[in-house]
Amino acid sequence: MKYRKIPHTDLEVSLIGLGTMTWGEQNTEAEGHQQMDCALDSGVNLFDVAEMYPVPPRAETCHETERIIGTWFAATGNRDKVILATKVAGPGSHVQHIRNGGGLNRENIEAALEGSLRRLQTDYVDLYQLHWPDRPVPIFGGRDYSHPAHDDSVPLEETLTILADLQKSGKVRYIGVSNETPWGTMKYLQLAESKGLPRMATIQNSYNLINRCFDGGLSEICYREGLRLLAYSPLAFGKLSGKYLNGARPENARVTLWERFSRYNGPNSDAAIAEYVRIANEAGIDPAQMALAWINSRRHVASNLVGATTMEQLRSNIASVDLELPGEVRKAIDTVHHRFPNPCP
């Protein structure tokens, strides 16, 4: 395993991080425990979860993923070997079962953290993240910003002050954003500097070969400000493996099971994916490993958050850390990107 230091922290995280959002829906508790055993044995030290997991979000399974991690901690005593990251849900109609849709105010954030700590069977989290902004912005596949007719969102300074109090209490070590925009990211950093509040250490956004929007502005913020990306959806719901090409719908795969997972069905997505798969096949590389290795090579990435429903997938994803892409493969990837730029934001 390889490790990268997150600036302004004492965190040194594995380049491959363990995503967990299938546990409690597509994976059983026992399978989640098996994945954590395997990941830890492979040198993975960053486990990422969220209070709303598993996905798709629904009341019947909500919080189950955190509970599964908690029972693994209790059974193994491995809490001190893991850099644990979780998230508080922002407001939204899709999470009405979480505190009536919530928001990033004091009541919701404090209740969210207490619930997470209880389920995770720990008294602190290493990284506490805002799952998505409180204000209306294009997220989860949205492309363009629209000026809101009304904006009653919680001010960023208020949210950051709440996180500062949680950090002072010892329940949170570091904080981060997720699904955030360049403006929101910089505003949080400016508030931290001007108000003496804690600094966002990480940003967790979607990043993959068919969604490189991060590189348009946020990657410079990472470089200039010492922020680091935790890349989620690195295989675009598994589509970059090529398994969905030509209309294929593998049994029990996420996109097969739930039509709502359409984020990576944008115009030109299949054409771009077919080209990436061709590049990998001609180079004798597994397409999924090529897609992951490309992310691993990016300097602003601290950890590449892989998720899997089978142990075979997990082991292959972790093994991508040892793959160095040849120069001609990287050039071919960029050629496809220029032909089909960001078909799925």
C-alpha angles and dihedrals in degrees: 000000000000125000135206129201117232107222119243090022139075090236118122106183132192113258087233112055126191117247114201111183097117095060110108094022114042093010131048126230091258091052091049089052090049091052092051091049091051095045094049091047088052093054098260107146103168117082116182124199139149135215091245096054140151106063139261087050113238136149095245094062103023115136092010095119093056090048091053091052089048094054089049091053090049093048098044106028088225099133092112091054094058134075098216121206126182137164142225114227119243123219122291147131090249092063102045087129089065108075091320093298094317127203139216097280128120098267094052099040094048092047091047094052094047090051092048093049091050094049094042090049093228136110096224143025122218095216125022115192136192101235094211135344122281090224125074109270133145107272139155093032100334111140111190134043118234125194106248118237088219129015118191094156121144110266113253092234090056092051092046091050090054090051089049090056091050090050091051089051090059093239092109126039102186137001137220145175130236133199086009131156128231091255094051093045094051092043091056090049092048092049091050091054098042098040101036092245128144118283125241104246101187144020121210111202136150111274128170143122093285094042113046094146088123089072092062095075114330094069090061089051088054090052098043099038104034095246120146133211126234098199115217128189091025091166095040095242088320093300093120089065086070093234094125097048120125092021095300116160110191115210115266093002116141098245089047094051100045127034090198089076094082100125093111096046094089126139111291093009095119092043091053093044091050089054093049091049090050091052091051095046093049089051092048092244128133105252094226092049090049091053091049094044090054090057091044089058095057113105096214092057117097096177137004107220108216125188128193140177096202132046090235090059092046095051091048092049092050091047089061087081088077096051117102111191115229116242093249090054092052090050091049090050091053091048090057091046091055090049095046106022114193100329090176115039 
